[in-house]
């Protein structure tokens, strides 16, 4: 989604503020959906508050979710769980 958000550069190259409005709205919808699923995983998935907080902070940092995914895969391998695709 970050790459789509970078399309905001259209505003500066082609003076298209309408693109910023639509792309920003789409990004906002996906971010709110992410927060909802993060909340659900925290309640039903067995994640503790610390892990939920780390996941939230990683969502705010560019490419932070890639680091989070790698750490969760390591944790899954250590506990002999299969990571989701």
C-alpha positions as CSV (number, residue, x, y, z in Angstrom):
1,X,0.0,0.0,0.0
2,X,2.9,2.3,0.6
3,X,3.9,2.1,-3.1
4,X,0.3,3.1,-4.0
5,X,0.5,6.0,-1.6
6,X,3.7,7.2,-3.3
7,X,1.5,7.9,-6.3
8,X,0.7,11.1,-4.5
9,X,3.7,12.4,-6.5
10,X,1.1,12.9,-9.2
11,X,0.1,16.0,-7.4
12,X,3.5,17.5,-8.0
13,X,4.2,16.3,-11.5
14,X,0.8,16.7,-13.1
15,X,-0.9,19.0,-10.7
16,X,-3.5,16.4,-9.9
17,X,-4.8,16.9,-6.3
18,X,-7.8,14.7,-7.1
19,X,-5.5,11.7,-7.3
20,X,-4.3,12.4,-3.8
21,X,-7.8,12.5,-2.5
22,X,-8.8,9.1,-3.9
23,X,-5.5,7.3,-3.2
24,X,-5.4,8.7,0.3
25,X,-8.9,7.5,0.9
26,X,-8.2,4.1,-0.3
27,X,-5.0,4.0,1.8
28,X,-7.1,5.1,4.9
29,X,-9.6,2.3,4.3
30,X,-6.9,-0.3,4.2
31,X,-5.2,1.1,7.3
32,X,-8.4,1.0,9.3
33,X,-9.1,-2.6,8.1
34,X,-5.5,-3.5,9.2
35,X,-6.2,-2.0,12.7
36,X,-9.5,-3.9,12.9
37,X,-7.8,-7.2,12.1
38,X,-4.9,-6.4,14.4
39,X,-7.5,-5.9,17.2
40,X,-9.2,-9.2,16.3
41,X,-5.9,-11.1,16.3
42,X,-5.1,-9.6,19.7
43,X,-8.4,-10.8,21.1
44,X,-8.8,-14.2,19.4
45,X,-5.3,-15.0,18.2
46,X,-3.5,-15.2,21.5
47,X,-1.3,-12.2,20.9
48,X,-0.3,-10.2,24.0
49,X,-0.5,-6.4,24.2
50,X,3.3,-6.1,23.6
51,X,3.1,-7.9,20.3
52,X,0.0,-6.0,19.2
53,X,1.8,-2.7,20.0
54,X,4.9,-3.7,18.1
55,X,2.7,-4.7,15.1
56,X,0.9,-1.3,15.3
57,X,4.2,0.6,15.4
58,X,5.6,-1.4,12.5
59,X,2.5,-0.4,10.5
60,X,3.5,3.3,11.0
61,X,7.1,2.8,10.0
62,X,7.7,2.5,6.2
63,X,8.5,-1.2,5.4
64,X,8.1,-2.0,9.1
65,X,5.6,-4.8,8.3
66,X,8.3,-6.6,6.3
67,X,10.5,-6.7,9.4
68,X,7.5,-7.8,11.5
69,X,6.6,-10.6,9.0
70,X,10.2,-11.9,9.2
71,X,10.2,-11.9,13.0
72,X,6.8,-13.7,13.1
73,X,8.1,-16.3,10.7
74,X,11.1,-16.9,12.9
75,X,8.9,-17.2,16.0
76,X,6.7,-19.7,14.1
77,X,9.7,-21.8,13.1
78,X,10.9,-21.9,16.7
79,X,7.5,-23.1,18.0
80,X,7.1,-25.6,15.1
81,X,4.1,-23.8,13.7
82,X,3.6,-23.4,10.0
83,X,3.5,-19.7,8.9
84,X,0.6,-18.6,6.9
85,X,1.2,-17.9,3.2
